[in-house]
Amino acid sequence: MPVSSGGGSHSGGHRSGGSSHSTSHSSSRGSTRSTSHGYAHGGSTSGPISGKPYGNARPYVFMRNGKREVFWQSGERSEPSKFGVFAILMLIAAFFLPFVIVLWSFGVSVPKRIDPASYDSRIVIEDRADLIADTAPVESSFADFREKTGVTPSLVVVDEESWVGFYQDCETFAYHEYLRLFDDEKHWLIVVSYPAADEVTGLIDWKWQGMIGEDTPETIDLEARWKFGELLQRRLLRADPEEVGEAVAKAFDELGETVMDVKFTFPAAIVIACILFGVYVLLAVLILRSHARRKRFAEAQPAAPGVCPYCDCKVSESDVTCSHCGAPVKP
């Protein structure tokens, strides 16, 4: 069943809609624990791999393209785990990414266009009050809006006396007009009612009411419906009765400029999602760096005894630092 998209009057202003009609219807550099990134020690006596000497650690030298890197590890030399780094990354992603996706879905609204070919998307313009001289520009505006959104605008303009006494209010009348005109839930009907001018003040207290199909919320959300109501209310206040068609058409034109834009409905959720994604990226970088470092260590060779592992100069058993380069040669 169609729902109210809002309404208004000359004297009462614009009111919001949105509810159903119910009147009659209802890694860091330095020491790193190898098990923390999914690598097993080669034995129970293997110590951590470090870039600095410690305890009874032995030096290992990695050389590539003339560049030297020295590793230190105590006990038996550890071997890389068969549990690959990408499996680790996938496990972490399986933990983080669902939270990121859910939070992002809360924070971002992407309007979904309806396919006009999926229903009878004919445009209806009924001017029973004989106020619109030329309906062609109005129909063209409605067609443009339908092309952008898939929702079809329609317009009914009536004299107030044609429904007063038969329906409770303008909203009830608009509801029944929608049911009379359409069998689908993808139209957006605007009903504008004009009474006779007040005999004393000359005021024409017009009313308007929108009815929109239940299949449209993912395309025309409550914010868009409210914006349209504000646009139409302002234009009708400035328009003569003979300009009602133009006022409605321009309101749809202005709404159509932004209605399909991506909307950030809950900025805090976006911020949290970005933070979580950033944490995942940081963890991934640290794990990949640690993995690359361990690959280099796996290719490193034990340093020759009596030689500085950093510059290959000879050192004695009593030397703690290399006399040539000053690097530590013992823990």
C-alpha positions as CSV (number, residue, x, y, z in Angstrom):
1,M,0.0,0.0,0.0
2,P,1.2,3.5,-0.7
3,V,2.4,5.7,2.2
4,S,2.4,9.5,2.7
5,S,5.5,11.3,1.5
6,G,4.4,14.5,3.2
7,G,1.9,17.3,2.6
8,G,1.2,20.9,3.2
9,S,-1.1,23.8,2.8
10,H,-1.0,27.6,2.3
11,S,-1.9,28.2,5.9
12,G,-0.5,25.1,7.6
13,G,3.0,24.8,6.1
14,H,4.8,21.6,5.2
15,R,4.5,18.4,7.2
16,S,6.5,15.2,6.9
17,G,5.2,11.8,5.9
18,G,6.7,8.4,5.8
19,S,4.2,6.3,7.8
20,S,1.7,4.0,6.2
21,H,-1.9,5.3,5.8
22,S,-4.0,4.0,8.6
23,T,-7.3,5.9,8.4
24,S,-9.0,3.2,6.5
25,H,-6.0,0.9,5.4
26,S,-3.9,0.0,6.6
27,S,56.4,-5.3,12.8
28,S,58.6,-3.5,14.2
29,R,62.4,-3.7,14.1
30,G,64.0,-5.5,17.0
31,S,62.9,-8.5,19.0
32,T,59.7,-10.2,17.8
33,R,58.2,-13.4,19.2
34,S,58.1,-15.8,16.2
35,T,54.9,-17.5,17.4
36,S,53.0,-14.2,17.3
37,H,53.0,-14.3,13.5
38,G,52.3,-18.0,13.0
39,Y,55.9,-19.4,12.8
40,A,56.9,-22.3,15.0
41,H,60.3,-22.5,16.6
42,G,62.6,-25.2,15.2
43,G,62.9,-26.6,18.8
44,S,61.9,-25.8,22.3
45,T,65.3,-24.2,22.9
46,S,65.1,-21.7,20.0
47,G,65.2,-18.1,21.0
48,P,63.7,-15.0,19.3
49,I,65.3,-13.6,16.2
50,S,66.8,-10.2,16.9
51,G,68.8,-7.6,15.1
52,K,71.0,-7.2,18.2
53,P,73.0,-9.7,20.2
54,Y,71.5,-11.0,23.4
55,G,72.2,-13.8,26.0
56,N,73.9,-16.7,24.2
57,A,72.6,-15.8,20.7
58,R,74.7,-16.7,17.6
59,P,75.1,-14.4,14.6
60,Y,73.8,-15.3,11.2
61,V,74.7,-13.2,8.1
62,F,72.4,-12.5,5.1
63,M,74.0,-11.0,2.0
64,R,72.2,-9.8,-1.1
65,N,73.3,-7.3,-3.8
66,G,76.3,-6.3,-1.6
67,K,74.0,-5.5,1.4
68,R,74.6,-7.3,4.7
69,E,72.0,-8.0,7.4
70,V,73.0,-9.7,10.7
71,F,70.5,-11.7,12.7
72,W,71.0,-13.1,16.2
73,Q,69.3,-16.2,17.7
74,S,70.0,-18.4,20.7
75,G,69.6,-22.1,20.8
76,E,68.6,-24.2,17.8
77,R,67.9,-22.4,14.6
78,S,64.2,-22.0,14.0
79,E,62.5,-22.9,10.8
80,P,59.5,-21.1,9.1
81,S,56.1,-22.6,9.8
82,K,54.3,-24.3,7.0
83,F,51.3,-22.1,7.9
84,G,51.7,-19.4,5.3
85,V,51.6,-15.7,5.8
86,F,48.7,-15.3,3.5
87,A,46.6,-17.7,5.5
88,I,47.3,-15.6,8.5
89,L,46.2,-12.4,6.7
90,M,43.0,-14.2,5.6
91,L,42.2,-15.2,9.2
92,I,42.7,-11.6,10.4
93,A,40.7,-10.3,7.5
94,A,37.9,-12.7,8.4
95,F,37.8,-11.1,11.8
96,F,38.1,-7.4,10.8
97,L,36.3,-7.1,7.4
98,P,32.8,-8.2,8.5
99,F,32.8,-5.4,11.1
100,V,34.1,-2.9,8.5
101,I,31.4,-4.0,6.0
102,V,28.6,-3.8,8.5
103,L,29.7,-0.4,9.8
104,W,30.1,1.0,6.3
105,S,26.6,-0.2,5.3
106,F,25.2,1.7,8.3
107,G,27.2,4.8,7.4
108,V,26.6,5.0,3.7
109,S,23.4,5.0,1.7
110,V,23.5,4.2,-2.0
111,P,20.2,4.8,-3.7
112,K,19.1,1.9,-5.9
113,R,17.5,2.8,-9.2
114,I,14.2,1.0,-10.1
115,D,13.9,-0.4,-13.5
116,P,10.9,1.4,-15.1
117,A,10.4,-1.6,-17.4
118,S,9.5,-3.7,-14.4
119,Y,6.1,-2.1,-14.0
120,D,3.6,0.1,-15.7
121,S,5.5,3.3,-15.5
122,R,3.1,5.6,-17.3
123,I,3.0,9.2,-16.2
124,V,-0.4,10.5,-15.1
125,I,-1.3,14.2,-15.2
126,E,-5.0,14.9,-14.4
127,D,-6.0,18.5,-14.2
128,R,-9.6,18.5,-13.1
129,A,-9.4,22.1,-12.0
130,D,-8.4,23.3,-15.5
131,L,-5.4,25.2,-14.2
132,I,-2.5,23.8,-16.3
133,A,-2.5,25.3,-19.8
134,D,0.3,23.0,-21.1
135,T,1.1,19.7,-19.6
136,A,4.0,18.9,-21.9
137,P,6.8,20.6,-19.9
138,V,5.4,18.9,-16.7
139,E,5.4,15.5,-18.3
140,S,9.0,16.1,-19.7
141,S,10.2,16.9,-16.2
142,F,8.5,13.8,-14.7
143,A,10.1,11.7,-17.5
144,D,13.5,13.0,-16.6
145,F,13.0,12.1,-12.9
146,R,11.8,8.6,-13.9
147,E,14.9,8.1,-16.0
148,K,17.2,9.0,-13.1
149,T,15.4,7.1,-10.3
150,G,13.0,4.6,-11.9
151,V,10.2,6.1,-9.7
152,T,7.4,7.7,-11.8
153,P,6.0,11.1,-10.7
154,S,2.3,11.8,-11.4
155,L,0.1,14.8,-10.6
156,V,-3.6,15.3,-9.9
157,V,-5.0,18.8,-9.5
158,V,-8.6,19.1,-8.2
159,D,-11.1,21.6,-6.8
160,E,-11.5,21.1,-3.1
161,E,-15.2,20.8,-3.3
162,S,-14.8,17.6,-5.4
163,W,-13.6,15.6,-2.4
164,V,-14.6,17.5,0.8
165,G,-17.4,15.6,2.5
166,F,-16.5,12.4,0.8
167,Y,-13.1,11.8,2.4
168,Q,-11.8,12.6,5.9
169,D,-8.9,14.8,4.7
170,C,-6.6,15.4,1.8
171,E,-4.3,12.6,2.7
172,T,-7.1,10.1,2.7
173,F,-8.3,11.4,-0.7
174,A,-4.7,11.2,-2.1
175,Y,-4.4,7.6,-0.8
176,H,-7.6,6.5,-2.7
177,E,-6.5,8.4,-5.8
178,Y,-3.2,6.4,-5.8
179,L,-5.2,3.1,-5.5
180,R,-7.5,4.3,-8.3
181,L,-4.7,5.1,-10.7
182,F,-2.0,2.5,-10.0
183,D,-1.6,-1.2,-9.4
184,D,2.1,-1.0,-8.5
185,E,4.1,0.5,-5.6
186,K,6.6,2.5,-7.6
187,H,4.8,5.7,-8.5
188,W,5.0,9.0,-6.6
189,L,1.6,10.8,-6.8
190,I,1.2,14.5,-5.9
191,V,-2.3,15.7,-5.3
192,V,-2.9,19.5,-5.2
193,S,-6.3,20.8,-4.1
194,Y,-7.6,24.3,-4.6
195,P,-10.6,25.7,-2.9
196,A,-12.5,28.8,-3.9
197,A,-10.9,32.1,-2.8
198,D,-12.0,33.4,0.6
199,E,-14.7,36.1,0.1
200,V,-13.2,38.4,2.7
201,T,-9.4,38.0,2.4
202,G,-9.2,36.6,-1.2
203,L,-6.9,33.9,0.2
204,I,-6.8,30.6,-1.6
205,D,-5.9,28.1,1.1
206,W,-4.6,25.3,-1.2
207,K,-3.5,21.9,0.0
208,W,-1.1,19.3,-1.4
209,Q,-0.4,15.7,-0.4
210,G,2.1,13.2,-1.6
211,M,1.6,9.4,-1.9
212,I,4.5,7.1,-2.7
213,G,4.7,3.4,-3.3
214,E,6.1,1.0,-0.7
215,D,8.8,-0.3,-3.1
216,T,10.6,3.0,-3.2
217,P,12.4,3.6,0.1
218,E,15.8,2.3,-1.2
219,T,15.5,4.9,-4.0
220,I,13.6,7.8,-2.3
221,D,14.4,7.8,1.4
222,L,12.8,9.9,4.1
223,E,15.4,12.6,3.7
224,A,14.6,13.0,0.0
225,R,10.9,13.0,0.6
226,W,11.3,15.8,3.2
227,K,13.5,17.8,0.8
228,F,10.9,17.5,-1.9
229,G,8.2,18.7,0.4
230,E,10.2,21.7,1.4
231,L,10.9,22.5,-2.3
232,L,7.3,22.1,-3.3
233,Q,5.9,24.1,-0.4
234,R,8.1,27.1,-1.2
235,R,7.3,27.0,-4.9
236,L,3.5,26.7,-4.3
237,L,3.7,29.7,-1.9
238,R,5.1,31.8,-4.7
239,A,3.0,30.4,-7.5
240,D,-0.4,31.4,-8.8
241,P,-2.9,28.6,-9.2
242,E,-2.2,28.6,-13.0
243,E,1.5,27.8,-12.2
244,V,0.9,24.7,-10.1
245,G,2.2,22.3,-12.8
246,E,5.4,24.3,-13.2
247,A,5.9,24.4,-9.4
248,V,5.6,20.7,-9.0
249,A,7.8,20.0,-12.1
250,K,10.6,22.3,-10.8
251,A,10.5,20.7,-7.4
252,F,11.1,17.3,-9.0
253,D,13.8,18.8,-11.2
254,E,15.7,20.2,-8.2
255,L,15.3,17.0,-6.2
256,G,16.5,15.0,-9.2
257,E,19.9,16.8,-9.2
258,T,20.9,15.1,-5.9
259,V,18.5,12.3,-5.1
260,M,20.7,9.5,-6.5
261,D,23.9,10.8,-4.8
262,V,25.7,8.6,-2.3
263,K,24.7,9.8,1.2
264,F,26.8,9.6,4.4
265,T,23.9,8.8,6.8
266,F,26.0,8.0,9.9
267,P,29.5,9.6,9.8
268,A,30.6,8.0,13.1
269,A,30.2,4.5,11.6
270,I,32.3,5.6,8.6
271,V,35.1,6.8,10.9
272,I,35.0,3.6,13.0
273,A,35.1,1.5,9.8
274,C,38.1,3.4,8.5
275,I,39.9,3.0,11.8
276,L,39.3,-0.8,11.8
277,F,40.4,-1.0,8.2
278,G,43.5,1.0,9.0
279,V,44.3,-1.3,11.9
280,Y,44.0,-4.3,9.5
281,V,46.3,-2.7,7.0
282,L,48.8,-1.9,9.7
283,L,48.7,-5.5,10.9
284,A,49.1,-6.7,7.4
285,V,52.1,-4.5,6.8
286,L,53.8,-5.7,10.0
287,I,53.1,-9.3,9.3
288,L,54.4,-9.0,5.7
289,R,57.6,-7.2,7.0
290,S,58.1,-9.9,9.6
291,H,57.5,-12.6,6.9
292,A,60.1,-11.0,4.6
293,R,62.6,-10.7,7.5
294,R,62.2,-14.4,8.4
295,K,62.7,-15.3,4.8
296,R,66.0,-13.5,4.8
297,F,66.9,-15.2,8.1
298,A,66.1,-18.6,6.6
299,E,68.7,-17.8,3.9
300,A,71.3,-16.4,6.2
301,Q,74.4,-18.3,7.0
302,P,76.0,-18.8,10.4
303,A,78.8,-16.3,10.9
304,A,82.3,-17.7,10.7
305,P,84.1,-18.0,14.0
306,G,86.8,-15.4,14.8
307,V,85.3,-13.0,12.2
308,C,83.1,-9.9,12.8
309,P,79.7,-10.7,11.2
310,Y,79.3,-7.0,10.2
311,C,82.6,-6.3,8.4
312,D,84.4,-9.7,8.1
313,C,87.4,-8.4,10.0
314,K,89.2,-10.8,12.4
315,V,88.3,-10.6,16.1
316,S,89.8,-12.4,19.1
317,E,88.0,-14.4,21.6
318,S,88.3,-11.6,24.1
319,D,86.8,-8.9,21.9
320,V,83.3,-7.7,22.7
321,T,83.2,-5.2,19.9
322,C,84.9,-5.1,16.5
323,S,88.1,-3.0,16.6
324,H,87.4,-2.1,12.9
325,C,83.7,-1.2,12.7
326,G,82.8,-0.9,16.4
327,A,79.9,-3.4,16.1
328,P,79.2,-5.8,18.9
329,V,80.5,-9.3,18.2
330,K,79.3,-10.9,21.5
331,P,76.2,-10.5,23.5
